[in-house]
């Protein structure tokens, strides 16, 4: 069983080993839990990130706090930012001025392994 958490399905599975749930050291309220369809990271019991064997992720909003954004950015390939009390997710593209292109954040968004949102 590894103490490294990482941000992939494989790293979460290695972190859990044979356990179904484990607290992240130094982050008492943050847990990694095995579910029937994947592995999730929870913060105070609220699912923040879901990782799946096919390499995709689903990200959830929590209450929109800075800590929620840190958990999403740390335990998934997604990059969430906040501006004027609204949350955004980076698309992986850059505009003509070199700034990251963002779209509005929606709880439950699917994210590819490279961090780009999967738009339905």
MOPAC internal coordinates of N, CA, C and O (Angstrom, degrees):
PM7 1SCF
backbone

  N    0.0000 0     0.00 0     0.00 0    0    0    0
  C    1.4548 1     0.00 0     0.00 0    1    0    0
  C    1.5350 1   107.57 1     0.00 0    2    1    0
  O    1.2310 1   121.78 1   -51.89 1    3    2    1
  N    1.3109 1   114.20 1   128.11 1    3    2    1
  C    1.4554 1   121.40 1  -176.58 1    5    3    2
  C    1.5279 1   111.09 1   -89.05 1    6    5    3
  O    1.2310 1   120.30 1   -26.69 1    7    6    5
  N    1.3345 1   117.02 1   153.31 1    7    6    5
  C    1.4622 1   120.13 1   172.95 1    9    7    6
  C    1.5286 1   110.39 1   -95.61 1   10    9    7
  O    1.2310 1   120.65 1   171.99 1   11   10    9
  N    1.3597 1   116.37 1    -8.01 1   11   10    9
  C    1.4596 1   121.68 1   177.15 1   13   11   10
  C    1.5233 1   109.11 1   -80.82 1   14   13   11
  O    1.2310 1   120.20 1   -51.09 1   15   14   13
  N    1.3323 1   117.23 1   128.91 1   15   14   13
  C    1.4577 1   120.83 1  -178.36 1   17   15   14
  C    1.5135 1   110.94 1   -90.21 1   18   17   15
  O    1.2310 1   119.48 1   129.42 1   19   18   17
  N    1.3246 1   118.60 1   -50.58 1   19   18   17
  C    1.4528 1   121.99 1   179.32 1   21   19   18
  C    1.5161 1   113.28 1    72.68 1   22   21   19
  O    1.2310 1   121.10 1    15.08 1   23   22   21
  N    1.3328 1   115.50 1  -164.92 1   23   22   21
  C    1.4561 1   119.79 1  -179.28 1   25   23   22
  C    1.5273 1   111.44 1  -145.18 1   26   25   23
  O    1.2310 1   120.87 1  -140.15 1   27   26   25
  N    1.3326 1   115.93 1    39.85 1   27   26   25
  C    1.4591 1   121.74 1   174.36 1   29   27   26
  C    1.5198 1   108.78 1  -133.85 1   30   29   27
  O    1.2310 1   120.62 1   -18.41 1   31   30   29
  N    1.3159 1   116.42 1   161.59 1   31   30   29
  C    1.4620 1   120.25 1   177.31 1   33   31   30
  C    1.5289 1   109.79 1   -57.67 1   34   33   31
  O    1.2310 1   120.41 1   135.05 1   35   34   33
  N    1.3289 1   116.82 1   -44.95 1   35   34   33
  C    1.4751 1   120.69 1  -178.28 1   37   35   34
  C    1.5269 1   111.50 1   -62.50 1   38   37   35
  O    1.2310 1   119.88 1   139.09 1   39   38   37
  N    1.3397 1   117.83 1   -40.91 1   39   38   37
  C    1.4680 1   119.63 1  -179.64 1   41   39   38
  C    1.5296 1   110.85 1   -69.46 1   42   41   39
  O    1.2310 1   119.96 1   144.60 1   43   42   41
  N    1.3364 1   117.68 1   -35.40 1   43   42   41
  C    1.4683 1   120.02 1   175.92 1   45   43   42
  C    1.5270 1   110.07 1   -65.33 1   46   45   43
  O    1.2310 1   120.35 1   137.33 1   47   46   45
  N    1.3391 1   116.95 1   -42.67 1   47   46   45
  C    1.4697 1   120.82 1   179.67 1   49   47   46
  C    1.5291 1   110.37 1   -62.99 1   50   49   47
  O    1.2310 1   120.20 1   139.19 1   51   50   49
  N    1.3318 1   117.23 1   -40.81 1   51   50   49
  C    1.4664 1   120.57 1   178.19 1   53   51   50
  C    1.5240 1   110.61 1   -65.99 1   54   53   51
  O    1.2310 1   120.33 1   140.92 1   55   54   53
  N    1.3216 1   116.98 1   -39.08 1   55   54   53
  C    1.4699 1   121.72 1   178.17 1   57   55   54
  C    1.5329 1   110.28 1   -61.76 1   58   57   55
  O    1.2310 1   120.22 1   137.86 1   59   58   57
  N    1.3308 1   117.18 1   -42.14 1   59   58   57
  C    1.4609 1   120.69 1  -179.24 1   61   59   58
  C    1.5209 1   112.91 1   -73.31 1   62   61   59
  O    1.2310 1   119.93 1   147.92 1   63   62   61
  N    1.3357 1   117.74 1   -32.08 1   63   62   61
  C    1.4569 1   120.02 1  -174.44 1   65   63   62
  C    1.5185 1   109.18 1    59.93 1   66   65   63
  O    1.2310 1   119.86 1    54.80 1   67   66   65
  N    1.3212 1   117.88 1  -125.20 1   67   66   65
  C    1.4714 1   122.03 1   179.32 1   69   67   66
  C    1.5210 1   112.74 1   -92.58 1   70   69   67
  O    1.2310 1   120.44 1   176.20 1   71   70   69
  N    1.3213 1   116.76 1    -3.80 1   71   70   69
  C    1.4665 1   120.29 1  -179.10 1   73   71   70
  C    1.5234 1   110.64 1   -78.64 1   74   73   71
  O    1.2310 1   120.49 1   -24.34 1   75   74   73
  N    1.3240 1   116.67 1   155.66 1   75   74   73
  C    1.4609 1   122.13 1   175.90 1   77   75   74
  C    1.5198 1   112.29 1   -92.48 1   78   77   75
  O    1.2310 1   120.47 1   163.30 1   79   78   77
  N    1.3420 1   116.71 1   -16.70 1   79   78   77
  C    1.4636 1   120.41 1  -177.51 1   81   79   78
  C    1.5216 1   108.25 1  -156.03 1   82   81   79
  O    1.2310 1   121.44 1   -36.67 1   83   82   81
  N    1.3257 1   114.84 1   143.33 1   83   82   81
  C    1.4615 1   119.10 1   179.54 1   85   83   82
  C    1.5236 1   109.73 1  -154.76 1   86   85   83
  O    1.2310 1   120.58 1   -43.30 1   87   86   85
  N    1.3298 1   116.50 1   136.70 1   87   86   85
  C    1.4589 1   122.44 1   176.91 1   89   87   86
  C    1.5222 1   109.55 1   -78.46 1   90   89   87
  O    1.2310 1   120.71 1   -38.93 1   91   90   89
  N    1.3183 1   116.25 1   141.07 1   91   90   89
  C    1.4624 1   120.98 1   176.84 1   93   91   90
  C    1.5221 1   108.14 1   -79.85 1   94   93   91
  O    1.2310 1   120.72 1   -54.07 1   95   94   93
  N    1.3182 1   116.23 1   125.93 1   95   94   93
  C    1.4588 1   121.46 1  -177.08 1   97   95   94
  C    1.5204 1   110.71 1   -57.92 1   98   97   95
  O    1.2310 1   120.88 1   -48.39 1   99   98   97
  N    1.3262 1   115.92 1   131.61 1   99   98   97
  C    1.4475 1   122.01 1   179.73 1  101   99   98
  C    1.5218 1   113.69 1    82.80 1  102  101   99
  O    1.2310 1   120.56 1   177.02 1  103  102  101
  N    1.3130 1   116.53 1    -2.98 1  103  102  101
  C    1.4717 1   122.02 1  -179.66 1  105  103  102
  C    1.5270 1   107.25 1  -131.16 1  106  105  103
  O    1.2310 1   120.28 1  -111.50 1  107  106  105
  N    1.3176 1   117.06 1    68.50 1  107  106  105
  C    1.4630 1   123.12 1  -171.86 1  109  107  106
  C    1.5162 1   114.75 1   -46.38 1  110  109  107
  O    1.2310 1   119.87 1   141.20 1  111  110  109
  N    1.3098 1   117.85 1   -38.80 1  111  110  109
  C    1.4600 1   121.12 1  -174.46 1  113  111  110
  C    1.5264 1   112.58 1   -89.31 1  114  113  111
  O    1.2310 1   120.16 1  -179.04 1  115  114  113
  N    1.3420 1   117.29 1     0.96 1  115  114  113
  C    1.4636 1   121.15 1  -177.96 1  117  115  114
  C    1.5159 1   109.33 1  -108.95 1  118  117  115
  O    1.2310 1   121.27 1   -53.91 1  119  118  117
  N    1.3428 1   115.17 1   126.09 1  119  118  117
  C    1.4628 1   120.86 1  -177.83 1  121  119  118
  C    1.5212 1   110.38 1  -128.67 1  122  121  119
  O    1.2310 1   121.07 1   -27.65 1  123  122  121
  N    1.3289 1   115.55 1   152.35 1  123  122  121
  C    1.4548 1   122.78 1   170.44 1  125  123  122
  C    1.5218 1   105.79 1  -107.58 1  126  125  123
  O    1.2310 1   120.12 1   -51.42 1  127  126  125
  N    1.3361 1   117.38 1   128.58 1  127  126  125
  C    1.4641 1   121.90 1  -175.49 1  129  127  126
  C    1.5199 1   110.69 1  -131.90 1  130  129  127
  O    1.2310 1   121.43 1   -43.70 1  131  130  129
  N    1.3216 1   114.87 1   136.30 1  131  130  129
  C    1.4584 1   120.62 1   175.76 1  133  131  130
  C    1.5243 1   108.57 1   -83.72 1  134  133  131
  O    1.2310 1   120.19 1   -48.74 1  135  134  133
  N    1.3259 1   117.24 1   131.26 1  135  134  133
  C    1.4599 1   123.46 1   176.61 1  137  135  134
  C    1.5243 1   108.27 1  -120.87 1  138  137  135
  O    1.2310 1   120.02 1    -8.50 1  139  138  137
  N    1.3127 1   117.57 1   171.50 1  139  138  137
  C    1.4669 1   120.78 1  -176.04 1  141  139  138
  C    1.5309 1   112.74 1   -62.13 1  142  141  139
  O    1.2310 1   119.68 1   147.63 1  143  142  141
  N    1.3283 1   118.21 1   -32.37 1  143  142  141
  C    1.4641 1   120.33 1  -176.12 1  145  143  142
  C    1.5274 1   113.64 1  -106.32 1  146  145  143
  O    1.2310 1   119.27 1   174.47 1  147  146  145
  N    1.3118 1   118.99 1    -5.53 1  147  146  145
  C    1.4657 1   121.26 1  -178.58 1  149  147  146
  C    1.5118 1   111.25 1   176.12 1  150  149  147
  O    1.2310 1   121.05 1    21.32 1  151  150  149
  N    1.3072 1   115.59 1  -158.68 1  151  150  149
  C    1.4635 1   122.61 1   179.87 1  153  151  150
  C    1.5212 1   107.50 1  -125.11 1  154  153  151
  O    1.2310 1   120.34 1   -44.10 1  155  154  153
  N    1.3299 1   116.96 1   135.90 1  155  154  153
  C    1.4589 1   120.77 1  -178.49 1  157  155  154
  C    1.5197 1   111.02 1  -120.00 1  158  157  155
  O    1.2310 1   121.35 1   -25.61 1  159  158  157
  N    1.3276 1   115.02 1   154.39 1  159  158  157
  C    1.4619 1   122.74 1   170.95 1  161  159  158
  C    1.5155 1   105.88 1  -108.93 1  162  161  159
  O    1.2310 1   120.72 1   -54.64 1  163  162  161
  N    1.3328 1   116.22 1   125.36 1  163  162  161
  C    1.4622 1   120.29 1   179.69 1  165  163  162
  C    1.5235 1   109.72 1  -114.15 1  166  165  163
  O    1.2310 1   121.55 1   -27.64 1  167  166  165
  N    1.3187 1   114.64 1   152.36 1  167  166  165
  C    1.4638 1   122.05 1   175.31 1  169  167  166
  C    1.5198 1   106.39 1  -130.58 1  170  169  167
  O    1.2310 1   120.41 1   -62.85 1  171  170  169
  N    1.3159 1   116.83 1   117.15 1  171  170  169
  C    1.4693 1   122.85 1  -173.94 1  173  171  170
  C    1.5279 1   110.97 1    51.87 1  174  173  171
  O    1.2310 1   120.70 1  -141.14 1  175  174  173
  N    1.3293 1   116.26 1    38.86 1  175  174  173
  C    1.4622 1   121.74 1   176.51 1  177  175  174
  C    1.5137 1   115.32 1    82.99 1  178  177  175
  O    1.2310 1   119.59 1   175.63 1  179  178  177
  N    1.3279 1   118.39 1    -4.37 1  179  178  177
  C    1.4631 1   122.26 1   179.61 1  181  179  178
  C    1.5238 1   109.41 1   -97.89 1  182  181  179
  O    1.2310 1   120.21 1   -51.05 1  183  182  181
  N    1.3191 1   117.20 1   128.95 1  183  182  181
  C    1.4638 1   120.48 1   179.31 1  185  183  182
  C    1.5280 1   109.43 1   -67.79 1  186  185  183
  O    1.2310 1   120.80 1   -53.95 1  187  186  185
  N    1.3235 1   116.08 1   126.05 1  187  186  185
  C    1.4647 1   122.24 1   178.62 1  189  187  186
  C    1.5259 1   110.96 1  -104.20 1  190  189  187
  O    1.2310 1   120.61 1   138.72 1  191  190  189
  N    1.3327 1   116.43 1   -41.28 1  191  190  189
  C    1.4664 1   122.37 1  -175.45 1  193  191  190
  C    1.5155 1   108.41 1  -140.13 1  194  193  191
  O    1.2310 1   120.67 1   -43.83 1  195  194  193
  N    1.3318 1   116.32 1   136.17 1  195  194  193
  C    1.4581 1   121.97 1   171.69 1  197  195  194
  C    1.5204 1   108.23 1  -117.30 1  198  197  195
  O    1.2310 1   119.75 1   -48.03 1  199  198  197
  N    1.3211 1   118.08 1   131.97 1  199  198  197
  C    1.4679 1   122.96 1   178.30 1  201  199  198
  C    1.5214 1   108.11 1  -116.76 1  202  201  199
  O    1.2310 1   120.52 1   -40.53 1  203  202  201
  N    1.3307 1   116.61 1   139.47 1  203  202  201
  C    1.4583 1   121.32 1  -172.87 1  205  203  202
  C    1.5207 1   110.93 1  -126.43 1  206  205  203
  O    1.2310 1   120.36 1   -26.28 1  207  206  205
  N    1.3414 1   116.92 1   153.72 1  207  206  205
  C    1.4726 1   120.78 1  -175.61 1  209  207  206
  C    1.5285 1   114.27 1   -57.63 1  210  209  207
  O    1.2310 1   119.55 1   154.64 1  211  210  209
  N    1.3303 1   118.46 1   -25.36 1  211  210  209
  C    1.4714 1   120.56 1  -179.93 1  213  211  210
  C    1.5273 1   112.76 1   -79.23 1  214  213  211
  O    1.2310 1   120.05 1  -178.56 1  215  214  213
  N    1.3366 1   117.51 1     1.44 1  215  214  213
  C    1.4601 1   121.76 1   177.03 1  217  215  214
  C    1.5217 1   114.41 1    94.73 1  218  217  215
  O    1.2310 1   120.00 1   175.08 1  219  218  217
  N    1.3254 1   117.61 1    -4.92 1  219  218  217
  C    1.4592 1   119.51 1   178.95 1  221  219  218
  C    1.5209 1   110.69 1   -87.36 1  222  221  219
  O    1.2310 1   121.84 1   -14.98 1  223  222  221
  N    1.3191 1   114.07 1   165.02 1  223  222  221
  C    1.4591 1   122.95 1   178.07 1  225  223  222
  C    1.5135 1   108.07 1  -130.78 1  226  225  223
  O    1.2310 1   120.74 1   -24.44 1  227  226  225
  N    1.3254 1   116.18 1   155.56 1  227  226  225
  C    1.4667 1   121.40 1   166.40 1  229  227  226
  C    1.5077 1   105.45 1  -123.54 1  230  229  227
  O    1.2310 1   121.16 1   -44.37 1  231  230  229
  N    1.3302 1   115.38 1   135.63 1  231  230  229
  C    1.4495 1   119.40 1   179.73 1  233  231  230
  C    1.5190 1   109.38 1  -115.13 1  234  233  231
  O    1.2310 1   121.63 1   -37.60 1  235  234  233
  N    1.3186 1   114.49 1   142.40 1  235  234  233
  C    1.4562 1   121.67 1  -176.36 1  237  235  234
  C    1.5194 1   108.76 1  -122.75 1  238  237  235
  O    1.2310 1   120.41 1   -19.17 1  239  238  237
  N    1.2963 1   116.83 1   160.83 1  239  238  237
  C    1.4441 1   120.14 1  -167.41 1  241  239  238
  C    1.5006 1   118.60 1   -88.88 1  242  241  239
  O    1.2310 1   119.13 1   155.05 1  243  242  241
  N    1.3157 1   119.26 1   -24.95 1  243  242  241
  C    1.4517 1   117.85 1  -171.17 1  245  243  242
  C    1.5149 1   108.57 1    61.13 1  246  245  243
  O    1.2310 1   120.22 1    39.47 1  247  246  245
  N    1.3160 1   117.19 1  -140.53 1  247  246  245
  C    1.4644 1   119.97 1   178.98 1  249  247  246
  C    1.5265 1   112.07 1  -102.23 1  250  249  247
  O    1.2310 1   120.61 1  -177.52 1  251  250  249
  N    1.3243 1   116.44 1     2.48 1  251  250  249
  C    1.4569 1   119.86 1   177.64 1  253  251  250
  C    1.5129 1   114.64 1    87.40 1  254  253  251
  O    1.2310 1   120.46 1  -162.40 1  255  254  253
  N    1.3229 1   116.72 1    17.60 1  255  254  253
  C    1.4650 1   119.94 1  -179.17 1  257  255  254
  C    1.5250 1   110.92 1   -77.62 1  258  257  255
  O    1.2310 1   121.13 1   -14.26 1  259  258  257
  N    1.3131 1   115.45 1   165.74 1  259  258  257
  C    1.4632 1   120.62 1   176.25 1  261  259  258
  C    1.5269 1   110.28 1   -59.82 1  262  261  259
  O    1.2310 1   119.96 1   142.44 1  263  262  261
  N    1.3234 1   117.68 1   -37.56 1  263  262  261
  C    1.4660 1   121.03 1   178.87 1  265  263  262
  C    1.5224 1   110.44 1   -64.74 1  266  265  263
  O    1.2310 1   119.99 1   140.15 1  267  266  265
  N    1.3289 1   117.62 1   -39.85 1  267  266  265
  C    1.4692 1   120.46 1   176.76 1  269  267  266
  C    1.5281 1   109.70 1   -58.97 1  270  269  267
  O    1.2310 1   120.22 1   134.42 1  271  270  269
  N    1.3304 1   117.19 1   -45.58 1  271  270  269
  C    1.4586 1   120.84 1   179.79 1  273  271  270
  C    1.5199 1   111.26 1   -62.25 1  274  273  271
  O    1.2310 1   120.19 1   139.99 1  275  274  273
  N    1.3334 1   117.24 1   -40.01 1  275  274  273
  C    1.4656 1   121.08 1   178.29 1  277  275  274
  C    1.5223 1   110.23 1   -62.99 1  278  277  275
  O    1.2310 1   119.73 1   136.15 1  279  278  277
  N    1.3226 1   118.12 1   -43.85 1  279  278  277
  C    1.4698 1   120.71 1   179.29 1  281  279  278
  C    1.5320 1   110.70 1   -61.65 1  282  281  279
  O    1.2310 1   120.03 1   136.48 1  283  282  281
  N    1.3235 1   117.55 1   -43.52 1  283  282  281
  C    1.4741 1   120.59 1   178.47 1  285  283  282
  C    1.5253 1   110.15 1   -63.12 1  286  285  283
  O    1.2310 1   119.87 1   133.01 1  287  286  285
  N    1.3196 1   117.86 1   -46.99 1  287  286  285
  C    1.4616 1   121.54 1  -178.13 1  289  287  286
  C    1.5233 1   112.57 1   -67.34 1  290  289  287
  O    1.2310 1   120.24 1   149.29 1  291  290  289
  N    1.3232 1   117.15 1   -30.71 1  291  290  289
  C    1.4661 1   121.20 1  -178.63 1  293  291  290
  C    1.5210 1   112.51 1   -79.83 1  294  293  291
  O    1.2310 1   119.97 1   139.17 1  295  294  293
  N    1.3252 1   117.67 1   -40.83 1  295  294  293
  C    1.4578 1   120.87 1  -171.31 1  297  295  294
  C    1.5242 1   113.92 1  -107.04 1  298  297  295
  O    1.2310 1   119.98 1  -162.83 1  299  298  297
  N    1.3306 1   117.64 1    17.17 1  299  298  297
  C    1.4662 1   122.29 1   172.89 1  301  299  298
  C    1.5205 1   108.10 1  -148.64 1  302  301  299
  O    1.2310 1   120.27 1   -14.23 1  303  302  301
  N    1.3278 1   117.09 1   165.77 1  303  302  301
  C    1.4610 1   118.81 1   176.57 1  305  303  302
  C    1.5330 1   112.85 1   -79.27 1  306  305  303
  O    1.2310 1   119.66 1   176.80 1  307  306  305
  N    1.3237 1   118.25 1    -3.20 1  307  306  305
  C    1.4640 1   122.48 1  -178.92 1  309  307  306
  C    1.5241 1   110.61 1   -71.16 1  310  309  307
  O    1.2310 1   120.97 1   -26.41 1  311  310  309
  N    1.3259 1   115.76 1   153.59 1  311  310  309
  C    1.4582 1   121.64 1   175.15 1  313  311  310
  C    1.5189 1   108.57 1  -124.45 1  314  313  311
  O    1.2310 1   121.29 1   -73.52 1  315  314  313
  N    1.3350 1   115.13 1   106.48 1  315  314  313
  C    1.4614 1   122.28 1  -178.61 1  317  315  314
  C    1.5203 1   108.78 1  -101.69 1  318  317  315
  O    1.2310 1   120.82 1   -42.41 1  319  318  317
  N    1.3165 1   116.03 1   137.59 1  319  318  317
  C    1.4711 1   121.44 1   175.88 1  321  319  318
  C    1.5226 1   108.10 1  -132.09 1  322  321  319
  O    1.2310 1   121.06 1   -11.34 1  323  322  321
  N    1.2972 1   115.58 1   168.66 1  323  322  321
  C    1.4611 1   120.45 1  -178.59 1  325  323  322
  C    1.5209 1   109.05 1  -135.90 1  326  325  323
  O    1.2310 1   121.20 1   -44.18 1  327  326  325
  N    1.3327 1   115.30 1   135.82 1  327  326  325
  C    1.4537 1   121.47 1  -179.64 1  329  327  326
  C    1.5236 1   107.52 1  -144.87 1  330  329  327
  O    1.2310 1   119.97 1   -52.27 1  331  330  329
  N    1.3221 1   117.67 1   127.73 1  331  330  329
  C    1.4666 1   122.14 1  -179.95 1  333  331  330
  C    1.5270 1   112.04 1    51.68 1  334  333  331
  O    1.2310 1   120.66 1  -135.28 1  335  334  333
  N    1.3280 1   116.34 1    44.72 1  335  334  333
  C    1.4633 1   124.11 1   177.31 1  337  335  334
  C    1.5294 1   113.48 1    67.01 1  338  337  335
  O    1.2310 1   119.88 1  -167.47 1  339  338  337
  N    1.3237 1   117.83 1    12.53 1  339  338  337
  C    1.4650 1   121.26 1   176.98 1  341  339  338
  C    1.5129 1   108.25 1  -116.81 1  342  341  339
  O    1.2310 1   121.35 1   -37.64 1  343  342  341
  N    1.3227 1   115.02 1   142.36 1  343  342  341
  C    1.4582 1   120.05 1  -178.84 1  345  343  342
  C    1.5179 1   110.74 1  -100.19 1  346  345  343
  O    1.2310 1   121.70 1   -34.49 1  347  346  345
  N    1.3442 1   114.35 1   145.51 1  347  346  345
  C    1.4575 1   121.73 1  -178.51 1  349  347  346
  C    1.5197 1   108.89 1  -134.45 1  350  349  347
  O    1.2310 1   121.22 1   -21.44 1  351  350  349
  N    1.3196 1   115.27 1   158.56 1  351  350  349
  C    1.4579 1   120.60 1   175.96 1  353  351  350
  C    1.5207 1   108.21 1  -125.91 1  354  353  351
  O    1.2310 1   120.94 1   -42.61 1  355  354  353
  N    1.3235 1   115.81 1   137.39 1  355  354  353
  C    1.4633 1   121.18 1  -179.34 1  357  355  354
  C    1.5231 1   110.12 1   -72.53 1  358  357  355
  O    1.2310 1   121.06 1   -38.43 1  359  358  357
  N    1.3472 1   115.57 1   141.57 1  359  358  357
  C    1.4680 1   120.93 1  -179.67 1  361  359  358
  C    1.5166 1   112.52 1   -90.88 1  362  361  359
  O    1.2310 1   120.16 1   169.57 1  363  362  361
  N    1.3309 1   117.30 1   -10.43 1  363  362  361
  C    1.4548 1   120.70 1  -176.17 1  365  363  362
  C    1.5246 1   112.43 1    92.84 1  366  365  363
  O    1.2310 1   120.43 1   175.43 1  367  366  365
  N    1.3277 1   116.78 1    -4.57 1  367  366  365
  C    1.4602 1   121.40 1   179.15 1  369  367  366
  C    1.5307 1   109.83 1  -102.06 1  370  369  367
  O    1.2310 1   120.96 1   -14.10 1  371  370  369
  N    1.3330 1   115.78 1   165.90 1  371  370  369
  C    1.4678 1   122.73 1   177.47 1  373  371  370
  C    1.5196 1   108.83 1  -123.34 1  374  373  371
  O    1.2310 1   120.84 1   -33.87 1  375  374  373
  N    1.3378 1   115.99 1   146.13 1  375  374  373
  C    1.4604 1   119.34 1   176.39 1  377  375  374
  C    1.5281 1   109.23 1   -85.03 1  378  377  375
  O    1.2310 1   120.57 1     2.28 1  379  378  377
  N    1.3282 1   116.52 1  -177.72 1  379  378  377
  C    1.4618 1   121.26 1  -176.90 1  381  379  378
  C    1.5263 1   113.26 1   -63.07 1  382  381  379
  O    1.2310 1   120.12 1   160.43 1  383  382  381
  N    1.3282 1   117.38 1   -19.57 1  383  382  381
  C    1.4679 1   121.30 1   177.71 1  385  383  382
  C    1.5223 1   112.64 1   -95.57 1  386  385  383
  O    1.2310 1   120.64 1  -177.12 1  387  386  385
  N    1.3411 1   116.37 1     2.88 1  387  386  385
  C    1.4598 1   120.99 1   177.87 1  389  387  386
  C    1.5156 1   115.11 1    86.66 1  390  389  387
  O    1.2310 1   120.35 1  -173.26 1  391  390  389
  N    1.3359 1   116.94 1     6.74 1  391  390  389
  C    1.4661 1   120.44 1   179.78 1  393  391  390
  C    1.5264 1   110.18 1   -86.64 1  394  393  391
  O    1.2310 1   121.07 1   -29.37 1  395  394  393
  N    1.3144 1   115.57 1   150.63 1  395  394  393
  C    1.4665 1   120.54 1   178.81 1  397  395  394
  C    1.5234 1   109.96 1   -64.49 1  398  397  395
  O    1.2310 1   120.74 1   -45.55 1  399  398  397
  N    1.3215 1   116.18 1   134.45 1  399  398  397
  C    1.4613 1   121.68 1   174.95 1  401  399  398
  C    1.5271 1   107.10 1   -83.67 1  402  401  399
  O    1.2310 1   120.79 1   -47.73 1  403  402  401
  N    1.3396 1   116.09 1   132.27 1  403  402  401
  C    1.4611 1   120.44 1  -178.44 1  405  403  402
  C    1.5266 1   110.22 1  -124.65 1  406  405  403
  O    1.2310 1   121.61 1   -20.83 1  407  406  405
  N    1.3266 1   114.53 1   159.17 1  407  406  405
  C    1.4610 1   121.82 1   172.94 1  409  407  406
  C    1.5268 1   107.19 1  -128.69 1  410  409  407
  O    1.2310 1   119.61 1   -21.42 1  411  410  409
  N    1.3216 1   118.35 1   158.58 1  411  410  409
  C    1.4732 1   119.48 1   178.85 1  413  411  410
  C    1.5324 1   111.88 1   -59.49 1  414  413  411
  O    1.2310 1   121.28 1   -41.65 1  415  414  413
  N    1.3042 1   115.15 1   138.35 1  415  414  413
  C    1.4655 1   122.92 1   178.00 1  417  415  414
  C    1.5247 1   109.85 1   -74.55 1  418  417  415
  O    1.2310 1   120.74 1   -43.05 1  419  418  417
  N    1.3220 1   116.20 1   136.95 1  419  418  417
  C    1.4620 1   122.35 1   172.17 1  421  419  418
  C    1.5232 1   108.29 1  -129.94 1  422  421  419
  O    1.2310 1   120.34 1   -48.60 1  423  422  421
  N    1.3058 1   116.95 1   131.40 1  423  422  421
  C    1.4575 1   120.42 1   177.31 1  425  423  422
  C    1.5261 1   108.89 1   -61.79 1  426  425  423
  O    1.2310 1   120.84 1   -45.11 1  427  426  425
  N    1.3246 1   115.99 1   134.89 1  427  426  425
  C    1.4587 1   121.70 1   179.74 1  429  427  426
  C    1.5145 1   114.12 1    94.56 1  430  429  427
  O    1.2310 1   120.21 1  -174.45 1  431  430  429
  N    1.3354 1   117.20 1     5.55 1  431  430  429
  C    1.4690 1   120.65 1   179.77 1  433  431  430
  C    1.5208 1   110.54 1   -63.06 1  434  433  431
  O    1.2310 1   120.90 1   -36.68 1  435  434  433
  N    1.3315 1   115.89 1   143.32 1  435  434  433
  C    1.4568 1   121.55 1   173.85 1  437  435  434
  C    1.5261 1   108.12 1   -92.05 1  438  437  435
  O    1.2310 1   121.34 1   -43.87 1  439  438  437
  N    1.3242 1   115.04 1   136.13 1  439  438  437
  C    1.4602 1   122.55 1  -177.63 1  441  439  438
  C    1.5300 1   108.51 1  -123.28 1  442  441  439
  O    1.2310 1   120.38 1   -47.19 1  443  442  441
  N    1.3169 1   116.88 1   132.81 1  443  442  441
  C    1.4691 1   121.38 1   176.22 1  445  443  442
  C    1.5285 1   109.35 1   -73.87 1  446  445  443
  O    1.2310 1   121.16 1   -14.64 1  447  446  445
  N    1.3226 1   115.39 1   165.36 1  447  446  445
  C    1.4715 1   120.88 1  -178.69 1  449  447  446
  C    1.5197 1   112.70 1   -59.57 1  450  449  447
  O    1.2310 1   120.22 1   154.12 1  451  450  449
  N    1.3467 1   117.19 1   -25.88 1  451  450  449
  C    1.4734 1   119.68 1   179.57 1  453  451  450
  C    1.5285 1   112.37 1   -86.10 1  454  453  451
  O    1.2310 1   119.92 1  -176.92 1  455  454  453
  N    1.3335 1   117.75 1     3.08 1  455  454  453
  C    1.4636 1   121.59 1   175.61 1  457  455  454
  C    1.5148 1   114.74 1    94.25 1  458  457  455
  O    1.2310 1   120.05 1   177.42 1  459  458  457
  N    1.3266 1   117.51 1    -2.58 1  459  458  457
  C    1.4633 1   119.57 1  -179.65 1  461  459  458
  C    1.5307 1   110.97 1   -85.36 1  462  461  459
  O    1.2310 1   120.64 1   -39.02 1  463  462  461
  N    1.3256 1   116.39 1   140.98 1  463  462  461
  C    1.4606 1   119.28 1   177.56 1  465  463  462
  C    1.5271 1   111.13 1   -66.79 1  466  465  463
  O    1.2310 1   120.72 1   -39.81 1  467  466  465
  N    1.3153 1   116.22 1   140.19 1  467  466  465
  C    1.4614 1   121.59 1   175.31 1  469  467  466
  C    1.5103 1   106.14 1   -93.97 1  470  469  467
  O    1.2310 1   120.63 1   -72.56 1  471  470  469
  N    1.3096 1   116.40 1   107.44 1  471  470  469
  C    1.4565 1   120.86 1  -175.48 1  473  471  470
  C    1.5248 1   109.62 1   -90.37 1  474  473  471
  O    1.2310 1   121.02 1   -50.96 1  475  474  473
  N    1.3185 1   115.65 1   129.04 1  475  474  473
  C    1.4718 1   120.55 1  -178.47 1  477  475  474
  C    1.5038 1   111.52 1   -89.05 1  478  477  475
  O    1.2310 1   120.10 1   180.00 1  479  478  477

